[in-house]
Amino acid sequence: MTLLAHGLGGASDLPIPLTYALIGAAWALAFSFAVIAFAWREPRLDPRSAGIALPPAVRTAADSPAVRAALGVVGVAGFAFVLAVGLFGPTDPARNPVPGVVYVFLWVGVMVASLVVGPVWKALSPARALHRLLCRVRGRAPATGRRPYPRSWGRWPAALGLFTFVWLELASPEPGSVFAVTAWLIGYLIVTLIGLLVYGTAWAEHADPLEVYSSLLGRLSPLGRDTGGALVLRSPLANLAGTPVGRGSVAVAATLLGSTAFDSFSMFPWWREVLAETGSGPGRTLVSTAGLLTFVLVVGVSFHLAASATGGLPFAERKLLPTRLAYTLTPIVAGYVVAHYLTFLVEKGQATVILFADPFGAGWNLFGLAGRDVAYVLSAHPGLLGTVKVLAVVLGHILAVAAAHDRCLRLLPPAHRLTGQLALMLLMVGFTFTGLYLLFDA
């Protein structure tokens, strides 16, 4: 099983030529911006809106301490089992399911689930569950740490943690290595648990890379909370408008978008030739790392410049705009998660499940999985798959434009509400062109 072959497809997957898809996507984005700009003149997205109340039984079950405890047990048990398989199972990644669990289910599956039902990792996090247990034994509230979380750190630790993961997947010497993936999991658990013990749950909310990522995409779920904390159905964009902002928010978004773009870019033949010429030693790793870091920096710097390119505000206020607008990139992140990883999740996910027939290489055939074959339900329909990918990218950008427009109506002076968004709009068009080109021309 080649985990890094993400099933991206190519221009042949599209039912129309790639050039037409690029032009059509750009026009769709520009037209959407024009309509939104003239029909949406006052802020509409309110994360405190009442929403539609869920049935009492559903709300009670979702917030039940027993249910939360059960999910915590599942998270700890599942994490422990995966670590056991990583440490004592086959070292061949083609026979060990751990790389698939991490790259397919943890990195993609959990995040897609978060888009549907909210921040899944917050409920399943083994570090949070162990921390709650330790706090109960010691008679302390989980939110209370030994010291307050430094505000100056913001989400920079989460951005760094996310970068270590995408570096492992995209630039490390052996991304499919069972040992390397297991070591990352162990390091993640140790760092997160120590952070929780020192800073309380603020660490998980600001510095845990998986929880920050899951919570970010969870803001696009139709499930939200009203002012009393009860679960309600609400517009995903209204939920998104309630995303906490702070230092490091741009870095988180740039890492997620830049790494996905680099993943597609790394499929280009000429880039592979460059890597081949560097050999298989440290030089190859350095070149890949430089490429990954370049993509992340380009996304971060370009967004920072576009978000702050507006008039009518004092310099100090303009400096804050990138941080205050960073969450509006979330729909684009979500669109690329679907477009880039959909085939990977569905088809490589099946291959990973099949490997659980014999996780420790002992000759087992648990649940009769060994005789199963992967059903290539998406790859068998390339035209449909290509259409879904384009729609996911374009819809993500349109939602991002809407979210940014509503936020700018609150942040920018009336005379600059439209002109102040033009740089962002042009950046969105550029992201659309670049994203589709990388997805389909690699």
N, C-alpha and C positions, 0 to 999 in steps of 0.2 A: 504494500500500500504506500503510494507516494503522497504523503500528506500535504506537501507544498504545491501540488498541482491542483489549484483551486477550481478547476472547471470553468475558467473564465470565458471560454469560447473565443470567437473572433468575429470579424466583419461578416463572414459567411453566415453567421447565426441570424443576422438581421434580415427581415423581410423586405427592406429597402436598402439602397446603397448607404454606406456610412456617411458620405458627404451630406446626403439629404437628411439623415438623422441628426447630424450636428447642426445644420441650418435650422431645421424644424424645432429642435430643442431650444436653440437660442431665441428664435422668434416667439416660441411659447413663453419663455421666461420674460422677454421684453414686453410682450403683450400683457402678461399677467401683472407686471409692475405698473404698466400704464393704467390698467383698470383699477388696481388697488390704490394707486396714487390719487385718482380723481374720485373714486367712490368710497374711499375709506379715509375720511378727513378728521375723525376723532378717535382716540384710543378705545378699543373695544375688548381687548383681552384682559380679563380680570381673574386671577387665580383664586380670588376669594368669593367668586360667584357661587350661588347656591347649588347649581347642578341638579341632577335628578337623583333622588335618594334611592339607594338599593334596598331590597327587601330586608326587614330586620333580621331574619334568620341568616342571610348572607353576611351582613355586617357583624353579627355576633360571632359567627364561625370564623370569619377572617381575622378578627381581633382577639380571638380566644387565646388565653395563655397556654392552654393545652395544645392548640394547633401550632402555635409558635414554638413551643418546646419540642413538639414532634418534628417540625421542619429542621430545628437545630440538631436534633439527634440524627436525622437523615443526612444533614450536611457533614457532621463529624464522622459518621460511619462511612459515608461514601468517600470522603477525603482520605480517611485512614485506609480504606480498602485500595484506593488508587495508589497511595504511597506504598502499600505492601506489594502490589503488583509491580510498581516501578522498581522497588528495591530487590525483590526476590523472583520476579518473572523473567521471561526471556530477554536477553539484551538486544536481540534483533528487532528493530522497530516494525518490521513486516509481520511479526508474530506477537508483539506486545501492544495492548490497546491504549496504554497511557498517553503516548503522543496524540492519539486521536481524541482521547477524552479531553485533553487540555486545549488543543488547537480547534477542535470541532465543537464539542459540547460546552466547554467552559468559556472560550473566547467568542464563540458565535451563538451557540444555542441559548445560553443564559441571557445574552444581550437581546436576541430576538424575542425571547419570552418576556423580557422587561418591557419591550415595546407594547406588548399585549396587556400585561397585568400589573405593570409597575416594577419597582426595584427588587427583582427576584433575589439577587445576591445578598441583600440585606437580611433576608429571611433564612437563606441557606448557609451563610458564611460560617465555616467551622471556627474561625477565630472569634467571632462574636459569641457563638454558643459556648465555647470554652471560657471566654471572659465572663459571661454571665454566671457560669457555674462557679468560677473562682470568686467572683464578687459575692455570691450567695454564701459560700463557705466562710468568707471573711466578713460578712455583714456589711458590705459596702454597696452603694448604688452604682450601677455600671457607668452612668454618665460622669461619675466623679473619678478623676485621676489624681495622681500625686502632684501634678502641676497643670496649670492651664495650657491649652494648645496655643502656641505662638501665632498670633494673627498675621505676623509678617510672612509666615510660611505659606499661608493660603492653601492652594491645591498643587503647589510645586512638588511636594513629595509624591502625590498621585501621578503627576506628569512623568516624573523620573521612573516610578514603578512601571507605568505603561511603556515607557521607552525601553526598559530592560526586557519587557516581554516581546515587543515587536523586534528588538535587536536579536533576541534569541531565535525568533521565527524567521527573520529575513536577512540577517547579516552574520550570524554566528557561524563558526566552522562546521558544526554538525547540528542543524536545527531539529533533525528528526531523532537525535540521540535520546534513548530512554533515560540514560544517566543525567544528561543536561536538563531535560524537562522535569525529571523528578527533583533534581537539585533546586530548580527554580521554585517548584511548589513548596519544598521544605523551607527555603529562604523566605518565601512570601509568608508562610504561616508564622515563622519565628518573628519576623519583623513586625507583622501586623499584631500579633499577640503582645509583644513588648510595647508597641505603640499604644495599644488599648490599656494596658496596665499602667503606663505612665501618664497618658493624657485622657483616658476615658473614651467614651464613644465619639468624641470629637475627632479622634484620630481616624476612625473608620469613615466618618462623613467627609473628611477633607483629604486624607492621605492614603487610604486603601485604594489601590488602582482599580481593582475589580469592582468594588462597591461604588466608587465615583463614576466609573463607566456605566455600570448598570443603572444607577440612580439618574444619570444624565439622560439615557434613553428612556428610562421609566417615566420621565416627564412628558413624553409623547404618548403615553398610555391614556386611554379614555377614562381610566380610574383615577380619581383624585380624592382629596380630603376637603371637607367643608371647614368653616371656622371653628367648629366644635370637635374636629378630628374624625368625624364619621366618613365612611367611604361613600362616594357619589360618582355618578357618571357626568363627565364634563368634557367640553371641547378640548382635544389634545393641545391645541395652541394656547388655550387659556391655562392649562396646567403648565405648559412650557414657560409661560410668562412669569411663573412663580419660582423659576430656577434661581437658587442662591448664586450671587456673583461674588468674586473675590480674586485675589492675586493667584496667578497660575491658571486661571480659566482658559485664557488664550492658548497657553502651552498644552493643556489637556486636549483641546479641540484640534490644535495643529498636529499633535502627535498622532491622533486617531486618523485624521484626514491624510496627513503626509505619508504615514506608513502604508495606508491602503493604496495610495497613488504609487508609491514606490514598489509595492508588491506587484502591481500590474506592469509597471515600467521594467521590472526585473525579468519579465518574460520576453522582452525585445531581443532578437537574435544578436544585434550588435553589442548590446550590453553584456550578453553572455560571452561574446567573443572577448570583450575587454577583461572579464573575469578569468576567462581561460588563459589569457596571455599573462596574467599575474601569478598563475600557478595555484597550488592548493595550500600554501602556507599562510603565515600572518599577513602577507601582502594582500591576498584575496579578501581576508576579513577586514582589513583597513579600508580597502576600496569600497566594499559593500557598506561598511559603517558610514563612510563619508557620503555615499550616495543616499542612504537612509536619512542621515542628519540633514543633508541639503534639502531634501523634499520637505522635511518637517519645518526647517527654518524658512523656506520659501513660502509655505502656507502661513506660518505665524507672522512673518514680517509683512507680507502683502496684506493680510487681514488687518494688522495693526495700522498700516498706513492708510488703507481705505476707510477704516472705521473712524479714524481721527481726522480725515480730510474734510472738514466742514467749517463753515464760518459762523459768526454770530455768538461764539462761546469763548470765554477766557481760556488761555492756554492750559491752566490747571484743570478745567472741565474737559477740554478736548483730550487730555492725557488719560482720562478715566473712561472715555467712550469705548475703546477696544475691550476692556474688561466688562463693561456693562452690556455690551452687545455680543459677547463671545457665545452665550448660550443659543443665540439665533442660528449658529452653525449646526446645532444638534440635528435638525431635519436632514441636512446634507449628510452628516455622519450616518444617520439611519438609512438614508437612501442608498449609500454605498455599501453598507453592511448587507442589505438585501441583494443589491446588484452584484456585488463582488463575491459574496459567500453563499448565495442560495444553493447552487449546485453542490458546493463543498459540504454544506450542512446536510442536505438530503441524501447524497450518494456516498460521500466519505463517512457520514454518520452511520450508515448501514454497515459499511465495511468495519468500522470500529466496534459496533455491537457484535458482529460475527466473531471478532477476535476474542470476545469474552467467553467463547465456548471453552477455551483452554488458557485462562489468563496466566497461569504459573508454568505452562509448558510441561504439564504432568500427564498429557495424553487424555484429558477429559473431553467430554462433549456435552457441556452444560446446556440444557433446554433444547438440545438437538440443533444448536446454531451452526455447528461445523459444516453441515451439509447445505447451508443456505447460500444463495447467490445475491449479489447486489442488483437491485432493480433500478436501472438507469432511466428513471421516469422523466427526468428533465432533459438529459442529454439526447434522448431519443426524439425530442421535439425542439430542435434548435431555433426555429422561427418564433415559436411561442416564448422560449426562454429569452431570446434576444429582445423581444417586445417588452417582457416583464422588466428586464434590466434597464432599458431606456426609460420606461415609465417610472421606475423606482428612483432613478437619478433625477429626472425632470421634476417629479412630484416633490422630492426632497428639497430641491432648489426653490420651487414655487412657495412651499411652506416656509422656507427660510426667509424668502423675500417678504412674505406676509408678517412673520414674527419681527423681522428687523424694522419694517415700516411702522408697525404698531409701537415698537419701543422708541423709535425715533420721534414719533409724535409726542411722546412724553419727555424726551430728553432735549430735543432741539427747539430753538426759538421759532415762532411761526414763519418768519421770513426765510428760513433755511431748511424747512422740513422736507422739501423736495430736492433742492440742490444738494443738501447735505447727504442725501442717500445715493446720489449718482455714482460716486466712486465705488460704493458697496455693490450697486447694481452691475457695474462693469466687471467687478471682481467675480460676481456670481456667474455672469456669462462666461468669463474666462475659466472658472472652475468647471462649468458644464461642458464646454468644449474639451478641455483637457481631460476631464474624467471619462467622458464617453470615448475619446480617442484612445486613452490608455486601456480602457476595458476591452475595446473591440479591435484595435489594430496591433495589439501585442503579439 
